[in-house]
Amino acid sequence: MKSIIELDGTTLTRQQIEEIVKGQATVALATESLERIRLSRERIEKRLAEGQTIYGVNTGFGKLSNIKIEEEDIELLQLNLLRSDATGVGEPFPTDVVRAMMVLRANALARGFSGIREETVQLLLNLINKGVHPIVPSQGSVGASGDLAPLSHLALVLVGEGKAEFNGEIMSGSDALKQAGLTPVRLQAKEGLALVNGTQAMTGIGVLTVNEAERIGLAADMAASLTLEALKGITSAFDPALLAVRPHPELELVGGRIRKWLDGSKRVTKQGEIRMQDAYSLRCIPQVHGASWQSFFYAQDRVQTEMNATTDNPIVLESGEVLSGGHFHGQPIALAMDFLKIGVCEWANISERRTERMVNPQLNEGLPPFLATNPGIECGLMIAQYTAASIVSENKVLAHPSSVDSIPTSGNQEDHVSMGTTSARQVRQIVHNAARVIAIELICASQAIHLDKAEEQLSPTTSKFLKKVREFCPPLLADQPIGDEIEALAKYLLLSNDLVNEYV
């Protein structure tokens, strides 16, 4: 039986979003949220009844905000907002992103500062629970004034327009609602704006990416541990007293994790036993991986705050005032995603360098050239390193910070934008690319250990994980295509919580 996660606008976690996105839980509004939503709606209606002018309710939008809207046109204004803003292009977002967007939008509305009606929010929850997924193009947001284009495509389905996927078929929004047994809403004052003005596209991608990045960071730490064993690495560089003199918490976190995972290994060495120092890609694992974990923790914190924030405009305060501000601006998430881009790139960059050390006969401590079973007639894993090199170079292009760019919109009324949705889209691609690079390192480490007949010398922890790696790519007895194996292992690293639950 599925669990029920109550949305209250303040306590949603990234783990809960993953449960909902995967269909392992349904959603409902918390009792206190229902009351806040009702009070917020009453405040909007009271202000309108008093004849007050409210941005986006009885005025135009953006540069058109000085145009007064007559009372009889207020509902049409909200519907026209959705229609005019639904200008997204490109490949649709995957279903997991759309579901995350829907959950986050509902959670923001549950805070009770948006002036929306309870029935409109409830329909959004029903779409989530019944599996009606709006088709949302992935391109078209500049990340300020909210994710207008993506959220408009999402919101159109609530009024029976746009397109949606239901039970594996793409159809009109109207047909999707009908087949799911749902009735479209007729938007009233403020409701269209409440649905589309927010950062839920960039934050939805961000939440899913942070979850995946955590798993990839742990996979990078595990791959580094296996490579240290494959190359008889020096563990003196991970000595706790040594690491403590440069007291970055994440540096010590990585060092401690690798010491724990290598405990009991007969493959690793101490300073001076074989050589005095390892190359940087081995010796500096705590420093490099630790710095990447710093970017992860920063992004995690920013996403957690944004998930439980009100990000539309104007805001209906508890005092009854309706104030315009800039909470729709995506800069906090844009910067976080750009920082995470760089951190994840470095997990992949240093991983590729460790892969090179294992396959290069001049660097791999006497292992067969390119880890081939029969070097010369076979190329072994030579080209796997090419693939890793290609991917890390692609990541360097994607890692250029999108948030440093801005382009004015709406007749220069909206003269600074975040490009945060571009940052989020790029960081997810980087994380998926990094999974492939780390999968290649794991396969090379597995092959090196096989060729050196070193399985019995591994630590209990790395030995256990090596068995999992070999479920996807057994030791290579001859040259063979392994692209599918790399992809399958990378997918496991992205989606499985084994490292989170069993090893940390």
C-alpha positions as CSV (number, residue, x, y, z in Angstrom):
1,M,0.0,0.0,0.0
2,K,1.3,3.4,-0.9
3,S,2.1,5.9,1.8
4,I,0.5,9.3,1.9
5,I,2.7,12.4,2.0
6,E,1.0,15.5,3.2
7,L,2.1,18.8,1.7
8,D,2.3,21.7,4.2
9,G,4.6,24.0,2.3
10,T,7.4,23.8,4.9
11,T,8.6,20.2,5.5
12,L,8.9,18.5,2.1
13,T,12.2,16.6,1.6
14,R,14.0,15.6,-1.5
15,Q,13.6,11.9,-0.5
16,Q,9.8,12.4,-0.3
17,I,9.8,13.9,-3.7
18,E,11.6,10.9,-5.1
19,E,9.0,8.6,-3.5
20,I,6.2,10.6,-5.1
21,V,7.9,10.8,-8.4
22,K,8.4,7.1,-8.5
23,G,4.8,6.5,-7.6
24,Q,5.6,5.0,-4.2
25,A,3.5,7.6,-2.4
26,T,0.5,9.7,-3.0
27,V,0.0,13.3,-2.0
28,A,-2.6,15.2,0.0
29,L,-2.9,18.7,1.5
30,A,-2.2,19.0,5.2
31,T,-5.1,20.3,7.3
32,E,-3.3,23.5,8.2
33,S,-2.5,24.1,4.6
34,L,-6.2,23.9,3.6
35,E,-6.9,26.6,6.2
36,R,-4.1,28.9,5.0
37,I,-5.2,28.5,1.3
38,R,-8.8,29.4,2.2
39,L,-7.7,32.5,4.2
40,S,-5.4,33.6,1.4
41,R,-8.2,33.3,-1.1
42,E,-10.5,35.3,1.1
43,R,-7.9,38.1,1.3
44,I,-7.7,38.4,-2.5
45,E,-11.5,38.4,-2.9
46,K,-11.8,41.1,-0.1
47,R,-9.3,43.3,-1.8
48,L,-11.0,43.0,-5.2
49,A,-14.4,43.7,-3.6
50,E,-12.9,46.9,-2.2
51,G,-11.9,47.9,-5.7
52,Q,-8.2,47.8,-5.1
53,T,-5.7,47.4,-7.9
54,I,-3.6,44.2,-7.7
55,Y,-0.8,43.3,-10.1
56,G,-1.7,40.4,-12.4
57,V,-5.2,40.2,-11.0
58,N,-6.8,43.3,-12.4
59,T,-3.8,44.6,-14.3
60,G,-1.8,43.3,-17.2
61,F,1.5,41.5,-16.8
62,G,5.1,42.6,-17.0
63,K,5.5,45.7,-19.1
64,L,1.7,45.7,-19.5
65,S,1.2,46.1,-15.7
66,N,-0.1,49.6,-16.0
67,I,-3.1,48.5,-18.1
68,K,-6.3,48.2,-15.9
69,I,-8.4,45.1,-16.6
70,E,-12.1,45.4,-16.3
71,E,-13.9,43.1,-13.8
72,E,-15.7,41.1,-16.5
73,D,-12.3,40.3,-18.1
74,I,-10.5,39.1,-15.0
75,E,-11.1,35.4,-15.6
76,L,-10.2,35.6,-19.3
77,L,-6.9,37.4,-18.2
78,Q,-5.8,34.3,-16.2
79,L,-6.7,31.9,-19.0
80,N,-4.9,34.1,-21.6
81,L,-1.8,34.1,-19.4
82,L,-1.6,30.4,-19.6
83,R,-2.2,30.3,-23.4
84,S,0.2,33.1,-24.2
85,D,3.0,31.8,-22.0
86,A,2.8,28.2,-23.2
87,T,5.5,28.8,-25.8
88,G,8.0,26.2,-24.8
89,V,10.0,24.3,-27.5
90,G,12.3,21.3,-27.7
91,E,12.2,17.8,-26.3
92,P,9.6,17.4,-23.5
93,F,10.9,17.0,-20.0
94,P,11.0,13.4,-18.8
95,T,8.1,12.3,-16.7
96,D,10.1,12.4,-13.5
97,V,10.8,16.1,-14.0
98,V,7.2,16.9,-14.7
99,R,6.0,15.0,-11.6
100,A,8.6,16.8,-9.5
101,M,7.4,20.2,-10.9
102,M,3.8,19.3,-10.1
103,V,4.7,18.3,-6.5
104,L,6.8,21.4,-5.9
105,R,4.1,23.7,-7.3
106,A,1.5,22.2,-5.1
107,N,3.7,22.5,-2.1
108,A,4.4,26.2,-2.8
109,L,0.7,26.8,-3.1
110,A,0.1,24.9,0.2
111,R,2.0,27.7,2.0
112,G,-1.0,29.9,1.6
113,F,0.5,33.1,0.2
114,S,-0.7,32.7,-3.4
115,G,-4.4,33.5,-3.3
116,I,-5.4,30.3,-5.2
117,R,-8.6,28.3,-4.5
118,E,-8.5,25.0,-2.7
119,E,-10.2,23.2,-5.6
120,T,-7.5,24.3,-8.1
121,V,-4.8,23.0,-5.9
122,Q,-6.7,19.8,-5.3
123,L,-7.0,19.1,-9.0
124,L,-3.2,19.5,-9.3
125,L,-2.8,16.8,-6.6
126,N,-5.3,14.6,-8.4
127,L,-3.2,14.8,-11.5
128,I,-0.2,13.6,-9.5
129,N,-2.1,10.8,-7.8
130,K,-3.8,9.5,-11.0
131,G,-0.7,9.8,-13.2
132,V,-1.9,12.5,-15.6
133,H,1.4,14.1,-16.8
134,P,1.3,17.3,-18.8
135,I,3.7,17.4,-21.8
136,V,6.2,20.2,-20.9
137,P,8.8,21.3,-23.5
138,S,12.2,21.6,-21.9
139,Q,13.3,24.9,-23.6
140,G,11.9,28.4,-23.2
141,S,12.5,29.5,-19.6
142,V,14.9,32.4,-18.8
143,G,14.5,31.6,-15.1
144,A,12.9,34.9,-13.9
145,S,9.3,35.8,-13.7
146,G,9.5,32.2,-12.8
147,D,9.6,29.3,-15.2
148,L,6.7,30.8,-17.1
149,A,6.8,28.7,-20.3
150,P,7.2,25.2,-18.6
151,L,4.7,26.0,-15.8
152,S,2.2,27.3,-18.4
153,H,2.3,24.0,-20.3
154,L,1.8,22.2,-17.1
155,A,-1.1,24.5,-15.9
156,L,-3.0,24.3,-19.3
157,V,-4.0,20.7,-18.5
158,L,-5.8,21.9,-15.4
159,V,-8.2,23.9,-17.6
160,G,-8.6,21.1,-20.1
161,E,-6.1,22.4,-22.7
162,G,-2.6,21.5,-23.7
163,K,-1.3,18.0,-24.0
164,A,-0.8,15.2,-21.4
165,E,0.4,11.7,-21.1
166,F,-2.0,9.2,-19.4
167,N,-1.6,5.4,-19.2
168,G,1.3,5.6,-21.7
169,E,-0.6,7.6,-24.4
170,I,-0.2,11.2,-25.3
171,M,-3.5,13.0,-25.8
172,S,-5.2,16.4,-25.3
173,G,-5.4,17.7,-21.8
174,S,-9.2,17.5,-22.0
175,D,-9.1,13.8,-22.9
176,A,-6.6,13.0,-20.3
177,L,-8.7,14.6,-17.6
178,K,-11.8,12.8,-18.9
179,Q,-10.1,9.4,-18.9
180,A,-8.8,10.0,-15.4
181,G,-12.3,10.9,-14.2
182,L,-11.4,14.5,-13.5
183,T,-13.0,17.8,-14.3
184,P,-11.1,20.9,-15.5
185,V,-11.2,24.1,-13.4
186,R,-12.3,27.5,-14.5
187,L,-9.6,29.9,-13.3
188,Q,-10.6,32.9,-11.3
189,A,-8.7,36.0,-10.3
190,K,-5.0,35.5,-9.6
191,E,-5.1,31.7,-10.2
192,G,-3.3,31.6,-13.5
193,L,-0.5,33.7,-12.2
194,A,-0.3,31.6,-9.0
195,L,0.2,28.5,-11.2
196,V,2.9,29.7,-13.6
197,N,4.9,32.3,-11.6
198,G,7.6,30.2,-9.8
199,T,10.9,28.3,-10.0
200,Q,9.5,24.8,-10.0
201,A,11.0,23.7,-13.3
202,M,14.6,24.5,-12.3
203,T,14.0,23.3,-8.8
204,G,12.2,20.1,-9.9
205,I,15.2,19.2,-12.1
206,G,17.5,20.3,-9.2
207,V,15.9,18.0,-6.6
208,L,16.2,15.0,-8.9
209,T,19.7,15.9,-9.8
210,V,20.8,16.4,-6.2
211,N,19.5,12.9,-5.4
212,E,21.4,11.5,-8.3
213,A,24.5,13.5,-7.6
214,E,24.7,12.1,-4.1
215,R,24.7,8.6,-5.5
216,I,27.3,9.5,-8.1
217,G,29.6,11.2,-5.4
218,L,29.5,8.0,-3.4
219,A,30.2,5.9,-6.5
220,A,33.2,8.2,-7.2
221,D,34.5,7.5,-3.7
222,M,34.0,3.8,-4.1
223,A,35.6,3.7,-7.5
224,A,38.6,5.6,-6.1
225,S,38.8,3.0,-3.3
226,L,38.9,0.1,-5.8
227,T,41.4,1.9,-8.0
228,L,43.6,2.4,-5.0
229,E,43.6,-1.4,-4.5
230,A,44.1,-2.1,-8.2
231,L,47.2,0.2,-8.2
232,K,48.5,-0.7,-4.7
233,G,47.9,2.9,-3.6
234,I,49.4,4.5,-0.6
235,T,46.9,5.0,2.2
236,S,49.2,7.2,4.3
237,A,47.7,10.2,2.4
238,F,44.4,9.4,4.1
239,D,45.8,9.4,7.7
240,P,43.3,11.2,9.9
241,A,46.0,13.2,11.7
242,L,47.4,14.4,8.3
243,L,44.0,15.4,7.0
244,A,43.1,17.2,10.2
245,V,45.7,19.9,9.7
246,R,43.6,21.2,6.8
247,P,40.2,21.1,8.5
248,H,37.7,21.2,5.7
249,P,34.9,18.9,6.9
250,E,34.3,17.4,3.5
251,L,38.0,16.6,3.0
252,E,38.0,14.6,6.3
253,L,34.6,13.0,5.3
254,V,36.1,11.5,2.1
255,G,39.3,10.5,3.8
256,G,37.4,8.7,6.6
257,R,35.0,7.0,4.2
258,I,37.9,5.6,2.1
259,R,39.7,4.5,5.2
260,K,36.6,2.7,6.4
261,W,36.0,1.1,3.0
262,L,39.6,-0.1,2.6
263,D,39.8,-1.4,6.2
264,G,41.2,-5.0,5.9
265,S,42.6,-4.6,2.4
266,K,45.9,-6.4,1.7
267,R,46.4,-4.6,-1.6
268,V,47.0,-1.0,-0.4
269,T,50.4,0.1,0.9
270,K,52.0,2.6,3.2
271,Q,54.4,5.4,2.4
272,G,57.8,4.0,1.4
273,E,56.8,0.4,1.0
274,I,56.7,0.5,-2.8
275,R,57.1,4.2,-3.5
276,M,57.1,7.5,-1.5
277,Q,54.1,9.2,-3.2
278,D,51.2,8.5,-5.5
279,A,50.2,10.7,-8.4
280,Y,47.7,13.4,-7.5
281,S,44.7,11.5,-8.9
282,L,45.3,9.0,-6.0
283,R,46.9,11.1,-3.4
284,C,44.6,14.0,-3.6
285,I,41.3,12.1,-3.6
286,P,40.2,13.7,-0.2
287,Q,41.0,17.2,-1.4
288,V,39.4,16.9,-4.8
289,H,36.4,14.7,-3.9
290,G,35.9,16.7,-0.8
291,A,35.7,20.0,-2.7
292,S,33.1,18.4,-5.0
293,W,31.1,17.4,-1.9
294,Q,31.2,21.0,-0.8
295,S,29.4,21.9,-4.0
296,F,26.9,19.1,-3.4
297,F,26.1,20.2,0.2
298,Y,25.6,23.8,-1.0
299,A,23.3,22.8,-3.8
300,Q,21.4,20.4,-1.4
301,D,20.8,23.2,1.1
302,R,19.6,25.7,-1.5
303,V,17.3,23.2,-3.1
304,Q,15.8,22.2,0.3
305,T,15.0,25.8,1.0
306,E,13.5,26.5,-2.4
307,M,11.3,23.3,-2.2
308,N,9.5,24.8,0.7
309,A,9.4,28.4,-0.4
310,T,6.8,30.7,-2.0
311,T,8.1,31.8,-5.4
312,D,5.3,33.6,-7.1
313,N,4.2,37.2,-7.4
314,P,2.4,39.1,-6.0
315,I,2.4,37.6,-2.5
316,V,-0.7,37.7,-0.3
317,L,0.6,38.3,3.2
318,E,-1.1,37.3,6.4
319,S,-1.8,41.0,7.1
320,G,-4.0,41.1,4.0
321,E,-1.5,43.2,2.0
322,V,-0.8,42.1,-1.5
323,L,2.8,43.0,-2.3
324,S,4.9,42.7,-5.5
325,G,8.4,41.4,-5.1
326,G,11.0,39.2,-6.8
327,H,10.5,35.8,-5.3
328,F,10.1,34.3,-8.8
329,H,13.7,35.1,-9.6
330,G,15.8,31.9,-10.0
331,Q,19.2,33.2,-9.0
332,P,19.5,31.2,-5.8
333,I,19.0,27.9,-7.7
334,A,20.9,29.1,-10.8
335,L,24.1,29.7,-8.8
336,A,23.6,26.4,-6.8
337,M,23.2,24.4,-10.0
338,D,26.2,26.1,-11.6
339,F,28.3,25.3,-8.6
340,L,27.1,21.7,-8.6
341,K,28.0,21.5,-12.3
342,I,31.6,22.2,-11.5
343,G,31.8,19.9,-8.5
344,V,30.4,16.9,-10.4
345,C,32.7,17.6,-13.4
346,E,35.6,17.2,-11.0
347,W,34.4,13.8,-9.8
348,A,34.4,12.8,-13.5
349,N,37.7,14.5,-14.4
350,I,39.8,12.9,-11.7
351,S,38.0,9.5,-12.3
352,E,39.2,9.6,-15.9
353,R,42.7,10.3,-14.8
354,R,42.6,7.3,-12.5
355,T,41.3,5.2,-15.4
356,E,44.3,6.4,-17.5
357,R,46.7,5.2,-14.8
358,M,45.2,1.8,-14.8
359,V,45.3,1.3,-18.6
360,N,48.6,3.0,-19.4
361,P,51.4,0.5,-19.3
362,Q,53.8,3.2,-18.2
363,L,51.7,4.1,-15.2
364,N,49.8,1.0,-14.1
365,E,52.4,-0.7,-11.8
366,G,53.1,-3.7,-14.0
367,L,49.5,-4.5,-15.1
368,P,49.1,-5.7,-18.7
369,P,48.9,-2.8,-21.2
370,F,45.4,-1.5,-21.4
371,L,44.3,-4.3,-19.2
372,A,44.1,-6.6,-22.2
373,T,44.2,-10.4,-21.7
374,N,46.4,-10.8,-24.7
375,P,48.0,-7.4,-25.4
376,G,48.8,-6.7,-29.0
377,I,46.2,-8.9,-30.6
378,E,43.7,-7.4,-28.2
379,C,43.3,-3.7,-27.3
380,G,41.6,-4.4,-24.0
381,L,40.1,-1.3,-22.4
382,M,42.1,1.2,-24.4
383,I,39.1,2.8,-26.0
384,A,37.0,2.8,-22.8
385,Q,39.5,5.5,-21.7
386,Y,38.8,7.3,-24.9
387,T,35.1,7.3,-24.1
388,A,35.8,8.7,-20.6
389,A,38.0,11.4,-22.1
390,S,35.3,12.4,-24.6
391,I,32.7,12.6,-21.9
392,V,34.8,14.7,-19.5
393,S,35.6,17.1,-22.3
394,E,31.9,17.4,-23.1
395,N,31.2,18.1,-19.4
396,K,33.7,21.0,-19.4
397,V,31.6,22.8,-22.1
398,L,28.3,22.1,-20.2
399,A,29.9,23.4,-16.9
400,H,30.2,27.0,-18.2
401,P,28.0,28.9,-15.7
402,S,24.7,29.8,-17.2
403,S,23.9,32.2,-14.4
404,V,26.5,34.7,-15.5
405,D,24.4,35.3,-18.6
406,S,21.3,37.5,-18.6
407,I,19.1,38.8,-21.3
408,P,16.3,41.4,-20.9
409,T,12.6,40.5,-21.5
410,S,9.2,42.1,-21.4
411,G,10.2,45.4,-22.9
412,N,13.1,45.7,-20.4
413,Q,10.8,45.6,-17.4
414,E,12.3,42.2,-16.6
415,D,15.9,43.3,-17.3
416,H,17.9,40.7,-15.3
417,V,17.2,37.0,-15.5
418,S,18.9,33.9,-14.0
419,M,18.9,31.3,-16.7
420,G,18.6,28.9,-13.8
421,T,16.6,26.3,-15.8
422,T,19.4,26.1,-18.3
423,S,21.8,25.5,-15.4
424,A,19.6,22.8,-14.0
425,R,19.2,21.0,-17.4
426,Q,23.0,21.1,-17.9
427,V,23.9,19.8,-14.4
428,R,21.6,16.8,-14.8
429,Q,23.3,16.0,-18.1
430,I,26.7,16.4,-16.4
431,V,25.6,14.0,-13.6
432,H,24.5,11.4,-16.1
433,N,27.7,11.8,-18.0
434,A,29.7,11.5,-14.8
435,A,27.9,8.2,-14.0
436,R,29.3,6.8,-17.3
437,V,32.9,8.0,-16.5
438,I,32.8,6.4,-13.1
439,A,31.3,3.2,-14.5
440,I,34.3,3.0,-16.8
441,E,36.7,3.4,-13.9
442,L,34.9,0.7,-11.9
443,I,35.1,-1.7,-14.9
444,C,38.8,-1.0,-15.4
445,A,39.5,-1.5,-11.6
446,S,37.5,-4.8,-11.8
447,Q,39.6,-5.9,-14.8
448,A,42.8,-4.9,-13.2
449,I,42.0,-6.8,-10.0
450,H,41.0,-9.8,-12.1
451,L,44.2,-9.8,-14.2
452,D,46.3,-9.5,-11.0
453,K,44.4,-12.3,-9.3
454,A,43.9,-10.0,-6.4
455,E,40.2,-10.7,-5.4
456,E,41.2,-12.3,-2.1
457,Q,43.3,-9.3,-1.1
458,L,40.5,-6.8,-1.2
459,S,38.8,-5.3,1.8
460,P,35.4,-6.8,2.7
461,T,33.6,-3.7,1.7
462,T,35.2,-3.2,-1.7
463,S,35.0,-6.9,-2.4
464,K,31.3,-6.8,-1.8
465,F,30.8,-3.8,-4.2
466,L,33.1,-5.4,-6.8
467,K,30.6,-8.3,-7.0
468,K,27.9,-5.8,-7.8
469,V,30.0,-4.3,-10.6
470,R,30.6,-7.7,-12.1
471,E,26.9,-8.3,-12.3
472,F,26.9,-5.7,-15.0
473,C,30.3,-6.4,-16.5
474,P,32.1,-9.6,-15.7
475,P,35.9,-9.8,-16.2
476,L,36.8,-9.6,-19.9
477,L,38.3,-12.7,-21.2
478,A,38.8,-11.3,-24.7
479,D,38.0,-8.1,-26.6
480,Q,34.3,-7.4,-26.8
481,P,31.9,-4.5,-27.1
482,I,31.0,-3.1,-23.6
483,G,29.0,0.0,-24.4
484,D,25.8,-1.6,-23.1
485,E,27.6,-2.7,-19.9
486,I,28.9,0.8,-19.3
487,E,25.4,2.2,-19.7
488,A,23.8,-0.4,-17.5
489,L,26.3,0.1,-14.7
490,A,25.9,3.9,-15.0
491,K,22.1,3.6,-14.7
492,Y,22.6,1.5,-11.6
493,L,24.9,4.1,-10.0
494,L,22.4,6.8,-10.8
495,L,19.3,5.1,-9.5
496,S,20.3,2.7,-6.8
497,N,20.5,3.7,-3.1
498,D,22.7,0.7,-2.3
499,L,25.7,2.9,-1.5
500,V,23.6,5.4,0.5
501,N,21.9,2.6,2.5
502,E,24.5,-0.1,2.8
503,Y,27.9,1.4,2.7
504,V,27.8,4.9,4.3
